[in-house]
Amino acid sequence: MLALRRLRVPGPTTASLLRRGNTSLQGASESSPELTVPPPAPAPTPVQAKPATKPAAAKATSAPAPAETEEPTTQGRRRRKRPVPPQRPDISSAAPRKWNHPLAEGVLPAYDLALKLLRTDSIRLAEEADGVRREVEALEAELSAGGAEVEVAREKEALLEKKREKLKILEVQSQVNLPEVRWKVANAMADMRNPAHRHLVEQRWRKDGDLDLLMERIHQMKVVPDVLPDLRPTIDVHVAARTTKHEQNIANKRHTTVEPGTFLLPEQAHVPDESNASFRTFLHWMKPNVPLSAAHQSRITGLNNHTPYIPPHPQRGTPYHRYVLLLLQQPALGADTYTHNIEARAAPGVPTSVTLDIPPVEAEARRDFDVRAFMRRWGLDGAQGGGAHMWREVWNEKVSSIYRNVLKEPEPRYGRAPKADPYAELKHRKRYV
């Protein structure tokens, strides 16, 4: 094993590099140039100390010397710039984006094979849907021609309903597994005119917990059976409320979605009933014959021209009040229930439900409003579908303005009845006579 070591010696004649090994030692003076000694450091020059104060005469006679600009000796502390993480661009129906392959073709053969399998299955199901669509058109032409007996026409109507139901299923299955379709729905770019997009939106509502939370709060707060005997929502209803100044500064949003069952301040499904020592239902707003469809996106106007809206006004001294928003579907037009045939034969923009001639509810009839009797009178059933939302509110200072400006009546105030004082009579007597 060999090791080299360089030795520093003060003199150039004795400085040498020794090499240890089987060979003889060779002096570094023979093969290397002479080492020079560095010159000594210069002696520091004496600096004359300046006096702390100058004489007053010197200040008066001598002119002020120009200020000398001293160059900074250091560059200051340099801070490293932290890399800004890339932010994902906003994606929505207003700012749409296109789905891109996460991996280039050939990077992962298993992914390429799976994508090819999905597209092959989609093409096969689309071709099958085209065949069923031709059968539906042929049956519809036979029924439109007429001339068949009543029983035969009824059987063809039932067969046509089954064919249309199968066609809806095939249209959904042909696109529901494609990655670009799922990416659009997940990034708020769903086209509600597309059956596959509507199916994915409904599936997310039913399986991601939103519907479960709604039904939990409805049953937990006794909305069912206090207001309705049964309720099976088929429409996702959201309630938006104005944000406070603090929430608006944080989230930069003027409105926020209300979670079912939460408290809203300051904004009754139930108002106090003094005669029965209980609570009763109060109707805040109603609007029949609302034109609504899955593909409707524009704002609906004229919603406050039937039974005008009265803001919630929980009374002072009462516990929290339950507020329920119900969206009930009206009876089908020309049939007992809604069918695919009715939907397919309806003209664009023409409603498929019966127009109900419900009179406006007067101010006195709003108190103690019977929801069950109203639904029986007009053929409404919460078990057949619709939508619902509920929240809770308690009194605060802004409720007084509702009584003063909207209801134009004195604000009531409730509380516990005072306890009987057994010493009330003795308090009015003189103690010492």
Secondary structure, DSSP 8 states (H G I E B T S, - for coil): ---------SSTTT------SSS----HHHHS-------------------SS--HHHHHHS----------SS-----------------SSSS------SS-TTT-HHHHHHHHHHHHHHHHHHHHHHHHHHHHHHHHHHHHH--S-HHHHHHHHHHHHHHHHHHHHHHHHTTTT-HHHHHHHHTT---TTSHHHHHHHHHHHHHSSHHHHHHHHHHHTTHHHHT-S-----S----EEE--HHHHHHH--SEEE--TT-B-S-----EEETTTTEEE-B---B--S----TT--S----TTSSB--------BTS--EEEEEEE----BTTSSS--HHHHHHS-TT--SB---------HHHHBT--HHHHHHHHT--GGG--EEEEEEE---TTHHHHIIIII-S---B--------TTHHHHTS-S--
